[in-house]
């Protein structure tokens, strides 16, 4: 079950009240866990994504709710299926672009029946209806899918699509890296230096970088082919490249 509450907070921040009381987003069977709200916030509606156990495996579902009433705006009321591929899909995140869509990303184990190894997948739904956006594949497009594990995707939307960052084990589970991809609203990888499978953020920084977070900046500049102004992304992450001066062991910074 996913439950939503809305809070009203006075301008001074001193008082607040619950605007909705136990407004259900879904009461479908099985477990519904790891809900996440699409960012940035919107004054009229909110889109919520979650991992859903109503089937044989974990899947990804979403729902759009009215910010005044909390009532579900997409059909069916218990959530729109985002990805119901084989095996588990988990840990979704979502962000809006400015072209009428919401881009959703998640960990996807469709290639591993043991659900131990995941890739990163994404899709785009139309905000108006929750329908799959033209140009995207049913059950999502692969952002990074190889013979290694990827985890903990995070996303930041911008005017043309979204930046997606994740923890990547292509160099081994003891040498994890943070990777970043820029996907356009039509499902294509952005042109220029972007490449299939993403780009490594802290290049060649052994041994471990994990838990990336990403946000859009507003530092507009010409893109690689000098055809338009684009903004960038700021990525923060944990880094273990330094050695502690006290015991000689790597430490997190």
C-alpha positions in Angstrom: 0.0 0.0 0.0 1.2 3.5 -0.8 -0.3 6.4 1.2 0.1 10.1 0.5 -0.3 13.0 2.9 -0.2 16.7 2.0 1.0 19.3 4.5 0.1 23.0 4.6 2.8 25.1 6.2 2.4 28.7 7.0 4.9 31.2 5.4 6.7 31.6 8.7 7.0 27.8 8.9 5.7 27.8 12.5 2.5 25.8 12.0 1.2 23.2 9.7 -1.8 20.9 9.2 -2.6 17.7 7.3 -4.5 18.6 4.2 -5.3 15.0 3.3 -5.9 12.1 5.7 -4.8 8.7 4.7 -5.3 9.3 1.0 -4.4 6.1 -0.8 -2.3 6.1 -3.9 -2.7 2.4 -4.3 -4.2 -0.5 -2.3 -3.2 -3.2 -4.7 -2.3 -6.7 -3.5 1.2 -7.6 -2.5 3.9 -5.2 -1.2 4.4 -1.7 -2.5 7.7 -0.2 -1.4 10.3 2.4 -2.1 8.0 5.2 -3.2 9.6 8.3 -4.8 8.2 11.6 -5.9 9.0 13.0 -9.3 11.1 16.2 -9.1 10.9 19.1 -9.2 7.6 19.6 -7.5 4.6 20.9 -9.4 1.8 23.2 -8.1 -1.1 21.2 -9.7 -0.1 17.6 -9.4 2.4 15.1 -8.1 3.6 11.9 -9.8 4.7 9.1 -7.5 6.6 5.9 -8.6 7.2 2.8 -6.6 8.3 -0.9 -6.8 5.3 -3.2 -6.7 4.9 -6.8 -5.6 1.3 -7.4 -6.9 2.7 -9.9 -9.5 5.1 -12.8 -9.4 8.1 -10.4 -9.4 8.8 -6.8 -8.4 7.6 -4.3 -11.0 7.5 -0.5 -11.3 4.2 1.4 -11.1 3.3 5.1 -11.1 0.4 7.4 -10.4 -0.4 11.0 -10.8 -2.4 12.6 -8.0 -4.2 16.0 -7.7 -2.4 18.2 -5.2 -5.6 19.7 -3.8 -7.6 16.6 -3.4 -5.1 13.7 -3.5 -7.3 11.9 -6.0 -5.6 9.7 -8.6 -5.7 11.2 -12.1 -4.4 8.3 -14.2 -6.3 5.0 -14.9 -6.3 2.5 -13.4 -6.5 4.0 -9.9 -4.1 1.5 -8.4 -1.3 2.7 -10.6 0.0 2.6 -14.2 2.4 -0.2 -15.0 5.7 1.3 -15.9 7.7 -1.9 -16.3 6.5 -5.5 -15.8 9.4 -7.3 -17.5 10.7 -10.7 -16.2 12.4 -10.8 -12.8 12.7 -7.9 -10.4 12.6 -4.2 -11.1 13.2 -2.0 -8.1 14.3 1.4 -6.6 12.6 3.8 -9.1 13.2 7.5 -9.4 11.5 10.1 -11.6 11.9 13.6 -12.9 9.9 15.9 -15.2 11.2 17.3 -18.5 9.6 20.5 -19.8 8.0 18.8 -22.8 5.0 17.3 -21.1 6.7 14.1 -19.9 8.0 12.3 -16.8 11.1 10.2 -17.1 11.4 7.2 -14.8 14.5 5.2 -14.1 15.1 2.0 -12.1 17.3 -1.0 -11.4 16.3 -3.9 -13.7 17.1 -7.6 -13.2 15.4 -8.9 -16.4 18.6 -10.6 -17.5 19.3 -12.4 -14.2 16.7 -14.8 -12.7 18.5 -14.7 -9.4 17.8 -10.9 -9.2 21.4 -10.3 -8.1 22.6 -8.4 -11.1 20.8 -5.3 -12.4 21.1 -2.9 -15.2 19.7 0.6 -15.4 16.6 1.2 -17.5 14.3 4.2 -18.1 11.1 5.2 -19.8 9.0 8.3 -20.4 5.3 8.6 -19.7 3.0 11.4 -20.9 2.0 13.6 -17.9 -1.5 14.1 -19.3 -2.5 10.4 -19.5 0.3 8.2 -18.1 0.6 6.6 -21.6 4.0 5.5 -22.9 5.7 8.3 -24.8 6.3 7.7 -28.5 9.8 6.5 -29.3 10.3 4.6 -26.1 10.1 0.8 -25.8 7.5 -1.0 -23.7 9.1 -1.9 -20.4 11.8 0.7 -20.8 15.0 1.4 -22.7 18.4 0.2 -21.4 20.5 3.1 -20.0 23.3 0.6 -19.0 22.9 -3.1 -19.3 26.0 -5.3 -19.4 27.5 -8.4 -17.6 28.0 -6.4 -14.4 25.8 -4.9 -11.7 24.4 -1.4 -11.6 22.5 0.1 -8.7 21.0 3.2 -7.0 19.9 5.3 -10.0 19.2 9.0 -9.5 17.7 11.4 -12.0 17.4 15.1 -12.7 15.2 16.4 -15.5 15.9 19.4 -17.7 14.3 21.0 -20.8 15.2 18.3 -23.3 15.3 15.1 -21.2 17.1 13.9 -18.0 20.5 13.2 -16.5 20.7 9.8 -14.8 23.5 8.8 -12.5 24.2 5.3 -10.9 26.8 3.2 -9.1 28.5 0.9 -11.6 30.6 -2.3 -11.1 32.0 -2.8 -14.6 35.5 -2.6 -13.2 34.6 -5.1 -10.4 32.6 -5.1 -7.2 35.7 -3.8 -5.3 36.3 -1.0 -7.8 32.9 0.7 -8.2 32.4 3.9 -10.2 29.8 6.6 -10.6 28.4 6.8 -14.2 26.3 9.5 -15.8 24.0 9.5 -18.8 22.1 12.2 -20.6 19.0 10.8 -22.2 16.7 13.0 -24.4 12.9 13.0 -24.2 12.6 11.0 -27.4 14.7 8.1 -25.9 18.0 8.9 -27.7 21.3 9.4 -26.0 22.3 13.1 -26.3 24.8 13.9 -29.1 28.3 15.0 -28.5 30.6 13.3 -25.9 27.8 11.2 -24.5 28.0 7.5 -25.3 26.0 4.3 -24.9 26.4 2.9 -21.4 27.2 6.3 -19.9 30.4 8.2 -19.0 32.5 7.7 -15.9 32.3 10.8 -13.6 35.4 10.3 -11.6 37.6 8.8 -14.3 40.3 6.3 -13.2 39.8 7.2 -9.5 40.5 3.9 -7.7 39.3 2.2 -5.7 35.6 3.0 -5.0 33.0 5.7 -5.8 29.4 5.2 -4.9 26.0 6.8 -4.0 25.9 9.5 -6.7 23.4 12.3 -6.6 22.6 14.6 -9.5 21.0 18.0 -10.0 20.5 20.2 -13.0 22.5 23.4 -13.0 21.5 26.6 -14.8 24.9 27.5 -16.2 23.8 27.7 -19.9 26.5 27.3 -22.6 26.7 26.2 -26.2 26.5 22.4 -26.7 29.1 20.4 -28.5 27.9 21.1 -32.0 27.3 24.8 -31.3 23.7 24.6 -32.3 21.9 25.6 -29.1 22.4 26.6 -25.5 22.2 23.8 -23.0 22.6 23.5 -19.2 24.7 21.0 -17.3 24.5 18.7 -14.3 26.3 18.7 -10.9 27.1 15.2 -9.5 28.1 14.5 -5.9 29.3 11.1 -4.6 31.2 9.2 -1.9 34.8 8.6 -2.8 37.4 6.2 -1.3 40.5 7.2 -3.2 42.1 8.9 -0.2 44.2 7.1 2.4 43.7 7.8 6.1 46.7 9.4 7.7 45.9 7.7 11.0 45.9 4.0 9.9 46.9 3.9 6.3 43.5 2.5 5.2 41.3 4.1 2.5 38.5 6.3 3.9 35.4 7.8 2.5 35.3 11.5 1.5 
